[in-house]
């Protein structure tokens, strides 16, 4: 079992733009970053990442959430597997 303190530290450390940027090519647009959605096929970017809010949202398919939810959805990981992935990425 993963301690609550560890979970909190992982979630505080994980930066949405870095996590999503490992899988999606992002470009700056205003205060957000945009790219092609990895969850459905598209030719024009509708996938937005907000570093300020720490969330992502696709306005094409509706997928959205934080860095942990992105890893769970993209990699098909369970909650503990996604936490371990982020912990390893950030050496926690």
Wavefront OBJ file of the C-alpha trace (Angstrom):
o trace
v 0.000 0.000 0.000
v 1.231 3.482 -0.872
v 1.271 6.003 1.982
v -0.933 9.090 1.711
v 2.118 11.337 2.221
v 3.800 9.715 -0.771
v 0.681 10.099 -2.922
v 0.407 13.781 -1.997
v 4.081 14.343 -2.791
v 3.756 12.615 -6.175
v 0.684 14.665 -7.119
v 2.332 17.929 -6.025
v 5.538 17.181 -7.947
v 4.055 15.857 -11.217
v 3.839 18.702 -13.733
v 1.079 18.182 -16.276
v 3.044 19.690 -19.167
v 6.001 17.362 -18.520
v 3.876 14.243 -18.133
v 1.743 14.909 -21.223
v 4.792 16.192 -23.120
v 6.341 12.715 -22.876
v 3.551 11.423 -25.151
v 2.189 14.435 -27.079
v 4.013 17.140 -29.011
v 2.765 20.384 -27.445
v 2.913 23.963 -28.728
v 2.398 27.142 -26.735
v -0.810 29.069 -27.327
v -1.409 31.866 -24.835
v -1.173 30.482 -21.302
v -2.024 26.963 -22.519
v -0.314 24.305 -24.582
v -2.063 22.543 -27.458
v -1.500 19.365 -29.422
v -3.143 16.480 -31.205
v -5.220 14.324 -28.860
v -3.663 10.927 -28.148
v -7.078 9.437 -27.356
v -8.696 9.858 -30.783
v -7.521 10.565 -34.329
v -7.570 14.202 -35.368
v -5.837 16.533 -37.803
v -6.341 19.860 -36.023
v -5.338 20.232 -32.361
v -8.201 20.173 -29.853
v -6.123 18.877 -26.938
v -5.311 21.598 -24.392
v -2.971 21.481 -21.393
v -3.131 24.144 -18.699
v 0.080 24.240 -16.622
v -1.478 26.879 -14.333
v -4.472 24.672 -13.472
v -2.543 21.392 -13.753
v -5.111 19.793 -16.067
v -5.618 18.617 -19.644
v -8.798 18.648 -21.723
v -9.657 17.472 -25.220
v -12.488 19.458 -26.709
v -12.908 16.800 -29.421
v -13.520 13.642 -27.389
v -14.080 15.142 -23.922
v -11.190 13.358 -22.199
v -9.709 15.403 -19.348
v -8.112 15.364 -15.913
v -4.812 15.776 -14.110
v -1.411 14.179 -14.694
v -2.325 10.991 -12.815
v -5.543 10.552 -14.801
v -3.627 11.142 -18.037
v -1.159 8.348 -17.258
v -4.011 6.031 -16.253
v -5.957 6.722 -19.469
v -3.035 6.820 -21.897
v -1.042 3.868 -20.566
v -4.101 1.873 -19.368
v -2.584 1.736 -15.870
v -4.416 1.180 -12.618
v -4.254 3.873 -9.916
v -1.279 2.263 -8.085
v 0.568 1.579 -11.358
v 0.141 5.209 -12.443
v 1.398 6.434 -9.061
v 4.462 4.195 -9.368
v 5.097 5.461 -12.915
v 5.012 9.106 -11.759
v 7.088 8.320 -8.642
v 9.750 6.720 -10.832
v 9.675 9.638 -13.307
v 10.255 12.165 -10.501
v 12.542 9.954 -8.334
v 10.174 9.884 -5.371
l 1 2 3 4 5 6 7 8 9 10 11 12 13 14 15 16 17 18 19 20 21 22 23 24 25 26 27 28 29 30 31 32 33 34 35 36 37 38 39 40 41 42 43 44 45 46 47 48 49 50 51 52 53 54 55 56 57 58 59 60 61 62 63 64 65 66 67 68 69 70 71 72 73 74 75 76 77 78 79 80 81 82 83 84 85 86 87 88 89 90 91 92
